[in-house]
């Protein structure tokens, strides 16, 4: 079972108004030992914003600006990337890696929590269950099932083609995870033994 964002997120989320000053944000962050605050929406369809310690240091401190004179809305990131509560933790990690962010609100209609790299490290199961290993096992199992289906239903059957689709999706996921291209998929190898199978997967479009 893959852990989801909602399983490891922090549910107590501290928010601040966009009209608040950066000085107020700093006080709130220091008082509560937080590295970021979510910026409240002004109305239902509005997006959430986020203000982080790096926003404050990079955009205010570094330029010698007076934090009592700068508003949160001037330096926040908005809209901020939001996470679906059902997104697998591995995909949250991948999204963080691709965008360079360290935390994001978990939203489904309403604000449910916040998830950070710290949550992933401290509450994730990637040490006990590295997804690459689980994926490898699932691929091996799917290949066995595909070969069994194809020997029972025939190499050119729809069932055979569908079974290899599952294998290829899993293999694509594994190669994306490792950021590498597969030289030959399991289906390619199967086709070397059963050339007829190729045509079965050329679907009528």
Secondary structure per residue as TSV (DSSP state, phi and psi in degrees):
chain	resnum	aa	ss	phi	psi
A	1	X	-	360.0	123.2
A	2	X	-	-79.3	131.3
A	3	X	-	-64.7	145.2
A	4	X	B	-112.1	164.9
A	5	X	H	-52.0	-42.9
A	6	X	H	-65.7	-22.1
A	7	X	H	-74.2	-27.7
A	8	X	H	-120.5	0.0
A	9	X	-	-69.2	161.8
A	10	X	B	-93.6	126.1
A	11	X	-	-87.2	-23.1
A	12	X	-	-82.7	106.5
A	13	X	-	-110.2	128.0
A	14	X	-	-96.9	129.0
A	15	X	E	-117.5	163.9
A	16	X	E	-143.0	154.8
A	17	X	-	-79.9	148.5
A	18	X	T	-63.6	-25.5
A	19	X	T	-81.7	-8.5
A	20	X	S	-66.7	158.1
A	21	X	B	-85.1	159.7
A	22	X	H	-62.9	-34.0
A	23	X	H	-59.0	-41.5
A	24	X	H	-66.0	-39.5
A	25	X	H	-62.9	-43.7
A	26	X	H	-61.0	-44.7
A	27	X	H	-60.9	-45.4
A	28	X	H	-62.7	-42.5
A	29	X	H	-66.3	-42.3
A	30	X	H	-67.6	-42.9
A	31	X	H	-61.2	-35.1
A	32	X	H	-108.6	9.0
A	33	X	T	53.4	50.0
A	34	X	-	-112.2	153.4
A	35	X	S	-104.2	-7.0
A	36	X	E	-157.6	154.6
A	37	X	E	-128.9	142.5
A	38	X	E	-84.6	141.8
A	39	X	E	-97.3	124.3
A	40	X	-	-58.6	150.3
A	41	X	-	-77.4	150.1
A	42	X	S	-87.1	-25.2
A	43	X	S	-154.4	169.5
A	44	X	T	-51.5	-45.9
A	45	X	T	-84.2	-1.3
A	46	X	S	-72.9	159.1
A	47	X	-	-93.5	154.8
A	48	X	-	-77.8	151.9
A	49	X	E	-114.4	174.0
A	50	X	E	-142.9	141.0
A	51	X	E	-125.2	127.0
A	52	X	E	-116.3	168.2
A	53	X	H	-60.6	-35.0
A	54	X	H	-69.0	-35.3
A	55	X	H	-56.3	-45.3
A	56	X	H	-67.1	-46.7
A	57	X	H	-67.4	-44.9
A	58	X	H	-73.5	-33.9
A	59	X	H	-104.5	-16.5
A	60	X	T	-117.4	-63.1
A	61	X	G	-56.5	-47.1
A	62	X	G	-60.8	-23.2
A	63	X	G	-107.6	9.8
A	64	X	T	63.6	24.2
A	65	X	-	-75.1	156.6
A	66	X	-	-86.2	113.3
A	67	X	T	-60.7	-20.1
A	68	X	T	-79.1	-13.0
A	69	X	T	-105.5	-6.1
A	70	X	S	-107.5	133.9
A	71	X	B	-92.2	152.6
A	72	X	H	-54.0	-42.5
A	73	X	H	-63.3	-18.2
A	74	X	H	-79.6	-24.7
A	75	X	H	-121.8	-2.1
A	76	X	S	-73.4	166.2
A	77	X	E	-101.1	123.9
A	78	X	E	-152.9	134.8
A	79	X	S	-70.2	148.7
A	80	X	-	-92.9	158.5
A	81	X	-	-65.8	129.6
A	82	X	E	-111.0	148.1
A	83	X	E	-107.9	135.6
A	84	X	-	-75.3	135.1
A	85	X	T	-58.4	-25.5
A	86	X	T	-91.3	2.8
A	87	X	S	-70.4	132.2
A	88	X	B	-61.3	143.8
A	89	X	H	-56.8	-37.2
A	90	X	H	-58.7	-38.6
A	91	X	H	-75.2	-31.7
A	92	X	H	-61.7	-46.0
A	93	X	H	-60.4	-41.3
A	94	X	H	-67.0	-39.9
A	95	X	H	-63.1	-43.4
A	96	X	H	-60.5	-43.3
A	97	X	H	-64.0	-41.9
A	98	X	H	-72.3	-29.7
A	99	X	H	-103.1	-13.9
A	100	X	T	77.0	12.8
A	101	X	-	-89.6	163.0
A	102	X	S	-114.2	-14.5
A	103	X	E	-158.6	156.7
A	104	X	E	-156.5	149.6
A	105	X	E	-72.0	149.6
A	106	X	E	-102.5	116.8
A	107	X	E	-131.3	132.6
A	108	X	S	-143.7	99.9
A	109	X	S	68.2	-54.6
A	110	X	S	-126.5	170.6
A	111	X	E	-73.0	120.4
A	112	X	E	-104.4	-30.7
A	113	X	E	178.4	-167.8
A	114	X	E	-137.4	142.7
A	115	X	E	-125.4	137.8
A	116	X	E	-132.9	169.5
A	117	X	H	-59.2	-32.5
A	118	X	H	-63.8	-41.5
A	119	X	H	-60.7	-41.6
A	120	X	H	-64.2	-42.4
A	121	X	H	-68.6	-44.0
A	122	X	H	-86.5	-26.1
A	123	X	H	-119.8	-6.2
A	124	X	-	-71.6	165.1
A	125	X	-	-111.5	19.5
A	126	X	T	-69.4	-18.6
A	127	X	T	-75.3	-45.9
A	128	X	T	-75.5	-37.0
A	129	X	S	-127.5	71.3
A	130	X	-	-61.7	128.5
A	131	X	H	-63.9	-29.9
A	132	X	H	-59.6	-40.5
A	133	X	H	-69.8	-44.7
A	134	X	H	-60.5	-40.3
A	135	X	H	-64.7	-40.7
A	136	X	H	-59.8	-44.1
A	137	X	H	-64.1	-41.9
A	138	X	H	-64.9	-37.5
A	139	X	H	-65.0	-46.4
A	140	X	H	-58.7	-42.2
A	141	X	H	-64.9	-43.7
A	142	X	H	-64.7	-35.5
A	143	X	H	-65.7	-44.7
A	144	X	H	-58.5	-46.0
A	145	X	H	-63.5	-41.0
A	146	X	H	-64.2	-44.6
A	147	X	H	-62.8	-39.9
A	148	X	H	-65.4	-45.7
A	149	X	H	-59.2	-43.8
A	150	X	H	-70.7	-34.3
A	151	X	H	-73.7	-28.0
A	152	X	H	-80.5	-46.7
A	153	X	H	-95.1	-14.0
A	154	X	-	102.3	144.6
A	155	X	T	-63.3	-22.1
A	156	X	T	-102.2	7.4
A	157	X	S	-76.0	157.1
A	158	X	H	-61.3	-39.3
A	159	X	H	-62.0	-40.1
A	160	X	H	-62.7	-46.9
A	161	X	H	-60.6	-43.7
A	162	X	H	-64.9	-38.0
A	163	X	H	-64.2	-38.6
A	164	X	H	-72.6	-28.1
A	165	X	H	-58.8	-42.2
A	166	X	H	-62.2	-44.8
A	167	X	H	-59.4	-46.8
A	168	X	H	-65.4	-36.6
A	169	X	H	-63.0	-43.3
A	170	X	H	-64.6	-41.0
A	171	X	H	-68.3	-36.3
A	172	X	H	-64.7	-40.8
A	173	X	H	-61.6	-43.6
A	174	X	H	-66.0	-40.1
A	175	X	H	-73.6	-31.2
A	176	X	H	-66.8	-38.5
A	177	X	H	-61.2	-41.0
A	178	X	H	-90.9	-2.0
A	179	X	T	55.4	44.9
A	180	X	-	-137.2	157.7
A	181	X	-	-95.4	141.8
A	182	X	-	-77.9	131.9
A	183	X	S	-69.1	-50.5
A	184	X	S	-136.1	131.6
A	185	X	-	-82.5	167.1
A	186	X	H	-61.0	-32.8
A	187	X	H	-68.6	-38.3
A	188	X	H	-57.7	-43.9
A	189	X	H	-64.6	-40.8
A	190	X	H	-62.8	-38.6
A	191	X	H	-68.1	-28.4
A	192	X	H	-63.5	-32.7
A	193	X	H	-85.7	-32.5
A	194	X	-	-130.0	79.1
A	195	X	T	-56.6	-28.2
A	196	X	T	-62.8	-27.6
A	197	X	H	-62.2	-28.1
A	198	X	H	-57.7	-48.3
A	199	X	H	-63.3	-30.6
A	200	X	H	-64.9	-23.1
A	201	X	T	-97.3	4.5
A	202	X	S	-88.0	95.5
A	203	X	-	-78.5	153.5
A	204	X	-	-72.7	121.0
A	205	X	-	-97.2	360.0
